[in-house]
Amino acid sequence: MSAPLLRQRGATLIIALSLLSVILLLGAASTSLLMLDEHAARNHREHAQAHMAAQAALADACEDLMRVRRITLERFDARTGCLQQAESRGLCLGKPAHSGWQPQQLHGPQAMTATYGEFTGRHFGHAADIPAPRYLIERLLPGKKAAASSSALYRLLGIGYGRGEAMVALQAVVAWPDTDTASPSLPPSPASCPLLAWRHLFLPATP
Protein backbone atom coordinates (compact mmCIF):
# COMPACT_ATOMS: atom_id res chain seq x y z
CA MET A 1 0.00 0.00 0.00
CA SER A 2 1.40 3.36 -0.98
CA ALA A 3 2.23 6.09 1.51
CA PRO A 4 -0.27 8.63 0.03
CA LEU A 5 -3.16 6.18 0.56
CA LEU A 6 -2.14 5.63 4.20
CA ARG A 7 -2.03 9.37 4.78
CA GLN A 8 -5.55 9.75 3.27
CA ARG A 9 -6.93 7.04 5.57
CA GLY A 10 -5.26 8.71 8.60
CA ALA A 11 -6.76 12.07 7.68
CA THR A 12 -10.24 10.51 7.27
CA LEU A 13 -10.00 9.01 10.78
CA ILE A 14 -9.02 12.35 12.31
CA ILE A 15 -11.89 14.15 10.54
CA ALA A 16 -14.39 11.47 11.65
CA LEU A 17 -13.21 11.70 15.26
CA SER A 18 -13.40 15.50 15.13
CA LEU A 19 -16.98 15.40 13.81
CA LEU A 20 -17.95 12.85 16.45
CA SER A 21 -16.50 15.11 19.17
CA VAL A 22 -18.47 18.09 17.84
CA ILE A 23 -21.69 16.05 17.77
CA LEU A 24 -21.12 14.88 21.35
CA LEU A 25 -20.48 18.46 22.50
CA LEU A 26 -23.65 19.67 20.77
CA GLY A 27 -25.63 16.87 22.38
CA ALA A 28 -24.28 17.70 25.83
CA ALA A 29 -25.04 21.40 25.33
CA SER A 30 -28.59 20.61 24.19
CA THR A 31 -29.13 18.39 27.22
CA SER A 32 -27.89 21.12 29.55
CA LEU A 33 -30.21 23.68 27.95
CA LEU A 34 -33.17 21.33 28.28
CA MET A 35 -32.39 20.76 31.95
CA LEU A 36 -32.11 24.51 32.55
CA ASP A 37 -35.43 25.09 30.79
CA GLU A 38 -37.09 22.39 32.89
CA HIS A 39 -35.63 23.86 36.08
CA ALA A 40 -36.81 27.36 35.14
CA ALA A 41 -40.29 26.06 34.30
CA ARG A 42 -40.46 24.20 37.61
CA ASN A 43 -39.38 27.31 39.55
CA HIS A 44 -41.95 29.41 37.70
CA ARG A 45 -44.68 26.90 38.50
CA GLU A 46 -43.76 26.77 42.19
CA HIS A 47 -43.64 30.59 42.48
CA ALA A 48 -46.99 30.83 40.68
CA GLN A 49 -48.40 28.37 43.22
CA ALA A 50 -46.91 30.41 46.06
CA HIS A 51 -48.40 33.61 44.60
CA MET A 52 -51.88 32.06 44.46
CA ALA A 53 -51.45 30.82 48.04
CA ALA A 54 -50.47 34.35 49.17
CA GLN A 55 -53.58 35.74 47.48
CA ALA A 56 -55.66 33.12 49.28
CA ALA A 57 -54.03 34.15 52.57
CA LEU A 58 -55.03 37.78 51.96
CA ALA A 59 -58.60 36.67 51.25
CA ASP A 60 -58.65 34.65 54.48
CA ALA A 61 -57.28 37.64 56.40
CA CYS A 62 -60.08 39.77 54.95
CA GLU A 63 -62.65 37.17 56.01
CA ASP A 64 -61.12 37.10 59.49
CA LEU A 65 -61.28 40.90 59.71
CA MET A 66 -64.84 41.12 58.39
CA ARG A 67 -66.55 38.17 60.05
CA VAL A 68 -64.45 36.82 62.93
CA ARG A 69 -62.08 39.11 64.81
CA ARG A 70 -61.94 42.86 65.17
CA ILE A 71 -58.84 44.71 66.33
CA THR A 72 -59.50 47.39 68.93
CA LEU A 73 -56.74 49.58 70.30
CA GLU A 74 -57.62 48.56 73.87
CA ARG A 75 -56.22 45.07 73.18
CA PHE A 76 -52.67 46.45 72.92
CA ASP A 77 -50.49 47.45 75.86
CA ALA A 78 -47.79 49.12 73.76
CA ARG A 79 -47.99 51.58 70.90
CA THR A 80 -46.81 49.01 68.38
CA GLY A 81 -46.24 45.28 68.32
CA CYS A 82 -48.05 41.95 67.95
CA LEU A 83 -50.31 40.20 70.45
CA GLN A 84 -48.87 37.10 72.07
CA GLN A 85 -52.01 35.16 73.00
CA ALA A 86 -53.03 32.18 70.88
CA GLU A 87 -56.52 33.58 70.33
CA SER A 88 -54.95 36.81 69.02
CA ARG A 89 -52.38 35.19 66.74
CA GLY A 90 -51.66 37.31 63.69
CA LEU A 91 -52.98 40.58 65.13
CA CYS A 92 -50.53 43.49 65.31
CA LEU A 93 -50.47 47.25 65.80
CA GLY A 94 -48.24 49.42 63.63
CA LYS A 95 -47.79 52.79 62.02
CA PRO A 96 -48.10 53.74 58.34
CA ALA A 97 -44.35 54.29 58.04
CA HIS A 98 -43.24 51.61 60.53
CA SER A 99 -44.43 48.02 60.87
CA GLY A 100 -45.30 46.68 64.29
CA TRP A 101 -43.84 43.24 63.53
CA GLN A 102 -40.32 41.89 63.14
CA PRO A 103 -39.27 39.83 60.07
CA GLN A 104 -38.63 36.71 62.18
CA GLN A 105 -42.25 36.87 63.40
CA LEU A 106 -43.68 36.30 59.93
CA HIS A 107 -42.52 32.77 59.18
CA GLY A 108 -40.19 30.19 60.61
CA PRO A 109 -39.80 28.92 64.20
CA GLN A 110 -40.82 32.28 65.76
CA ALA A 111 -43.79 32.89 63.47
CA MET A 112 -46.68 34.81 65.01
CA THR A 113 -48.78 34.87 61.86
CA ALA A 114 -52.08 33.02 61.66
CA THR A 115 -52.43 29.90 59.53
CA TYR A 116 -54.98 29.86 56.72
CA GLY A 117 -58.34 28.79 58.14
CA GLU A 118 -57.17 28.89 61.76
CA PHE A 119 -59.90 31.38 62.69
CA THR A 120 -62.21 31.31 59.67
CA GLY A 121 -62.54 27.54 59.40
CA ARG A 122 -61.63 27.58 55.72
CA HIS A 123 -59.63 24.78 54.12
CA PHE A 124 -56.83 25.36 51.65
CA GLY A 125 -55.99 22.38 49.48
CA HIS A 126 -52.21 22.06 49.40
CA ALA A 127 -49.75 19.18 49.27
CA ALA A 128 -48.55 17.70 52.54
CA ASP A 129 -44.97 18.80 51.89
CA ILE A 130 -45.96 22.44 51.29
CA PRO A 131 -46.64 24.71 54.32
CA ALA A 132 -50.09 26.25 54.60
CA PRO A 133 -50.44 29.96 53.77
CA ARG A 134 -50.13 32.40 56.64
CA TYR A 135 -51.37 35.94 57.22
CA LEU A 136 -51.13 38.89 59.54
CA ILE A 137 -53.62 41.71 60.21
CA GLU A 138 -52.00 44.95 61.33
CA ARG A 139 -54.03 47.92 62.46
CA LEU A 140 -52.37 51.23 61.63
CA LEU A 141 -52.27 54.03 64.16
CA PRO A 142 -53.42 57.34 62.66
CA GLY A 143 -50.83 60.06 62.22
CA LYS A 144 -50.86 63.21 64.32
CA LYS A 145 -52.33 65.21 61.46
CA ALA A 146 -54.84 62.57 60.38
CA ALA A 147 -58.41 63.78 60.11
CA ALA A 148 -61.13 62.13 62.16
CA SER A 149 -62.65 59.25 60.23
CA SER A 150 -65.20 56.51 60.81
CA SER A 151 -62.86 54.04 59.11
CA ALA A 152 -59.64 52.51 60.37
CA LEU A 153 -56.75 51.46 58.15
CA TYR A 154 -55.40 47.91 58.23
CA ARG A 155 -52.33 46.47 56.58
CA LEU A 156 -52.77 42.82 55.63
CA LEU A 157 -49.87 40.49 54.89
CA GLY A 158 -50.31 37.14 53.15
CA ILE A 159 -47.52 34.59 52.71
CA GLY A 160 -47.78 31.66 50.30
CA TYR A 161 -45.40 28.76 49.78
CA GLY A 162 -44.43 26.36 47.02
CA ARG A 163 -42.07 23.41 46.94
CA GLY A 164 -38.44 24.00 47.70
CA GLU A 165 -37.79 27.57 48.77
CA ALA A 166 -40.59 29.16 46.74
CA MET A 167 -42.25 31.86 48.82
CA VAL A 168 -44.31 34.92 47.92
CA ALA A 169 -45.50 37.66 50.30
CA LEU A 170 -48.22 40.15 49.38
CA GLN A 171 -49.19 43.20 51.40
CA ALA A 172 -52.48 45.07 51.07
CA VAL A 173 -54.09 48.10 52.73
CA VAL A 174 -57.76 47.96 53.72
CA ALA A 175 -60.12 50.61 55.09
CA TRP A 176 -62.70 49.17 57.48
CA PRO A 177 -65.32 50.72 59.80
CA ASP A 178 -63.64 51.70 63.05
CA THR A 179 -64.86 49.40 65.82
CA ASP A 180 -63.44 51.81 68.44
CA THR A 181 -65.97 54.46 67.42
CA ALA A 182 -69.15 54.21 69.43
CA SER A 183 -71.12 56.49 67.11
CA PRO A 184 -74.43 54.97 65.93
CA SER A 185 -73.93 56.64 62.54
CA LEU A 186 -71.23 54.22 61.44
CA PRO A 187 -71.53 53.21 57.78
CA PRO A 188 -72.60 49.61 57.16
CA SER A 189 -69.80 47.09 56.80
CA PRO A 190 -68.88 46.40 53.17
CA ALA A 191 -69.91 43.06 51.69
CA SER A 192 -66.33 42.42 50.57
CA CYS A 193 -62.89 43.45 51.73
CA PRO A 194 -62.00 46.71 49.90
CA LEU A 195 -58.30 46.68 49.05
CA LEU A 196 -56.98 50.23 48.67
CA ALA A 197 -53.51 49.15 47.49
CA TRP A 198 -51.26 46.13 47.43
CA ARG A 199 -47.64 45.26 46.70
CA HIS A 200 -45.11 42.44 46.78
CA LEU A 201 -43.02 42.21 49.93
CA PHE A 202 -39.58 40.62 50.01
CA LEU A 203 -38.95 38.58 53.14
CA PRO A 204 -35.70 37.10 54.43
CA ALA A 205 -35.29 33.34 54.19
CA THR A 206 -36.22 31.19 57.16
CA PRO A 207 -33.23 30.98 59.54
ChimeraX attribute file (.defattr): number of C-alpha atoms within 10 A of each C-alpha:
attribute: neighborCount
match mode: 1-to-1
recipient: residues
	/A:1	5
	/A:2	6
	/A:3	7
	/A:4	9
	/A:5	10
	/A:6	11
	/A:7	11
	/A:8	10
	/A:9	11
	/A:10	11
	/A:11	12
	/A:12	12
	/A:13	12
	/A:14	11
	/A:15	12
	/A:16	11
	/A:17	12
	/A:18	12
	/A:19	12
	/A:20	12
	/A:21	12
	/A:22	12
	/A:23	12
	/A:24	12
	/A:25	12
	/A:26	12
	/A:27	12
	/A:28	12
	/A:29	12
	/A:30	12
	/A:31	12
	/A:32	12
	/A:33	12
	/A:34	12
	/A:35	12
	/A:36	12
	/A:37	12
	/A:38	12
	/A:39	12
	/A:40	12
	/A:41	12
	/A:42	13
	/A:43	17
	/A:44	13
	/A:45	15
	/A:46	20
	/A:47	21
	/A:48	18
	/A:49	20
	/A:50	24
	/A:51	23
	/A:52	18
	/A:53	29
	/A:54	28
	/A:55	22
	/A:56	20
	/A:57	29
	/A:58	29
	/A:59	18
	/A:60	27
	/A:61	29
	/A:62	22
	/A:63	18
	/A:64	19
	/A:65	20
	/A:66	17
	/A:67	11
	/A:68	11
	/A:69	16
	/A:70	16
	/A:71	20
	/A:72	14
	/A:73	15
	/A:74	8
	/A:75	12
	/A:76	15
	/A:77	10
	/A:78	11
	/A:79	11
	/A:80	19
	/A:81	18
	/A:82	24
	/A:83	19
	/A:84	12
	/A:85	10
	/A:86	9
	/A:87	12
	/A:88	17
	/A:89	20
	/A:90	26
	/A:91	28
	/A:92	27
	/A:93	26
	/A:94	20
	/A:95	19
	/A:96	15
	/A:97	8
	/A:98	10
	/A:99	17
	/A:100	18
	/A:101	21
	/A:102	12
	/A:103	14
	/A:104	16
	/A:105	15
	/A:106	24
	/A:107	20
	/A:108	13
	/A:109	10
	/A:110	13
	/A:111	17
	/A:112	26
	/A:113	25
	/A:114	26
	/A:115	22
	/A:116	27
	/A:117	18
	/A:118	14
	/A:119	18
	/A:120	17
	/A:121	10
	/A:122	11
	/A:123	11
	/A:124	14
	/A:125	8
	/A:126	14
	/A:127	10
	/A:128	7
	/A:129	9
	/A:130	15
	/A:131	14
	/A:132	22
	/A:133	30
	/A:134	29
	/A:135	32
	/A:136	26
	/A:137	30
	/A:138	25
	/A:139	27
	/A:140	22
	/A:141	17
	/A:142	15
	/A:143	10
	/A:144	6
	/A:145	6
	/A:146	8
	/A:147	8
	/A:148	8
	/A:149	11
	/A:150	17
	/A:151	16
	/A:152	20
	/A:153	20
	/A:154	26
	/A:155	24
	/A:156	26
	/A:157	27
	/A:158	31
	/A:159	30
	/A:160	28
	/A:161	25
	/A:162	25
	/A:163	17
	/A:164	11
	/A:165	14
	/A:166	18
	/A:167	22
	/A:168	25
	/A:169	25
	/A:170	21
	/A:171	20
	/A:172	19
	/A:173	21
	/A:174	20
	/A:175	17
	/A:176	21
	/A:177	17
	/A:178	19
	/A:179	15
	/A:180	14
	/A:181	14
	/A:182	9
	/A:183	10
	/A:184	6
	/A:185	8
	/A:186	13
	/A:187	12
	/A:188	8
	/A:189	11
	/A:190	11
	/A:191	7
	/A:192	10
	/A:193	17
	/A:194	13
	/A:195	16
	/A:196	12
	/A:197	10
	/A:198	14
	/A:199	11
	/A:200	14
	/A:201	14
	/A:202	10
	/A:203	14
	/A:204	10
	/A:205	11
	/A:206	13
	/A:207	8
